[in-house]
């Protein structure tokens, strides 16, 4: 009994020590370098800043290239809110009907939904389609792209959750004379609350951190999103490391806040389907 | 990260059969039962999905057979594919894709399972450890890439300076052509192992305690428990981790782009970075051929694996 307790504490201390080296040191490095002066940061070493330049670096990053970071934050914010709102509403409708409606098309629809998770999007043909619709290089265009690529994941979560809602509730609402739209938005939607929170939180992190899609479908400075601003401080010949790491720090804050507040929902969303009920 | 519930689809029980109701005249039971669930609810999602995902996917098969620039499209048959498999740099990207996916998903399974066992045991500092292992999953991939690029610098980087303290001369992690791809894969594992751990933890927690108690009565040790109880019973979680990390690994682009841009030379290129490079260079047909190849690779690996893993699951 006693030996196992020693092992438990010893193992824990060892694991904590390893985790500090492997996981915390990189984050500490970001934090420290973000607070250094330019010359100090250029040494790239893991050390206490000789002189703290936190505020200066913050202002320099915000002001860089005519306040592009502010533009980028606004763009990313609009993109994230709009695409997640659309994605969640449409996916909830699909997930609900797909689970409830009896039809021989269900197999095909399930297949199409799954393929959205597996198939890598074809880049240039997508650009071609967007150009044809006048959506290329526009924020609404990128928003719809995020919706299209994120739908599958959301539909699967919603469909799984709808199967836990008893049909009797639908029927009760129908007896009260509700039509399909009222049934869905006034009865079903509120019942989906917990899974909606999960989907929203997971997708907000995904869309906010997305780099590839903005790179392809929203090029150009006036349209920058936060992930692309990181390239601002990597010059052709020299890199302003202190500003780069300050920028990394700033764009890490929103996911960090999400994580602190919605830890449980994120975990629920990401592990859904891993365990058989 | 967005693809977590791939394997969940077949696990969801089919909807319970509807109680037979007395059919009203002129309305069959099915139509009546479906009436509150209108088919047009599919429509808005279907339109966006079809136009921006399905149409480009289907069109890619045609455009991959063309020489395609901004101005015109010329049909050239399988020329792009032939070129893809003849130019050494493109072939390298092709093989690297498999190496990268195999390394990252293999490591995520092994390390993820080990960490999950550790983090579900009664260990000191469990909450802290869980949080710290998972947090990199949520951080910007590009930010992580840039950070490790600095840490892996052959001369000034923290990793090699630390090794130097112990008298070891660290390699040029990202500058050595034979090592660059592996180094990026290591960072991918660092960033993604938290998700695998989380999925395994959910699987382990779901194993009924009675199995372990019975094994204890029979005198089984920790090692035996792990191989005879934990490993077989977390099978669904293992399948999810394998499928997810393979899909992610085969398609991975942003980390490689942030750390090496496919270099040095083209030794750490993968199909996804080749697609981007050809796109930038204006070879749209070739880029799209890369997309079709990636599509075929992913499907050819994931689909049989998916079916095979799910069948094994049923047999258990």
Interface residues (C-beta under 8 A of the other chain):
Chain A: X8 X9 X11 X12 X13 X15 X16 X19 X22 X23 X24 X25 X26 X29 X30 X33 X43 X44 X45 X46 X90 X91 X93 X94 X96 X97 X98 X99 X100 X101 X102 X103 X109 X110 X112 X113 X114 X116 X117 X118 X119 X120 X121 X122 X123 X124 X125 X126 X128 X129 X130 X133 X144 X145 X147 X148 X149 X150 X151 X152 X153 X155 X156 X157 X159 X160 X163 X167 X170 X174 X180 X183 X184 X202 X203 X205 X206 X209 X211 X212 X215 X216 X226 X227 X230 X234 X241 X244 X245 X248 X251 X252 X255 X256 X258 X259 X263 X266 X267 X269 X270 X271 X272 X273 X274 X275 X276 X277
Chain B: X1 X2 X3 X4 X5 X6 X7 X8 X9 X11 X12 X13 X15 X16 X18 X30 X33 X34 X35 X36 X37 X38 X39 X41 X42 X44 X45 X48 X49 X51 X52 X53 X54 X55 X56 X57 X59 X60 X63 X68 X118 X121 X122 X123 X124 X125 X126 X128 X129 X131 X132 X133 X134 X135 X136 X138 X139 X140 X141 X142 X143 X144 X146 X147 X148 X150 X151 X153 X156 X157 X158 X161 X190 X195 X198 X199 X200 X201 X202 X203 X206 X236 X237 X240 X241 X247 X250 X251 X253 X254 X258 X272 X275 X276 X279 X284 X287 X288 X291 X292 X294 X295 X298 X299 X302 X303
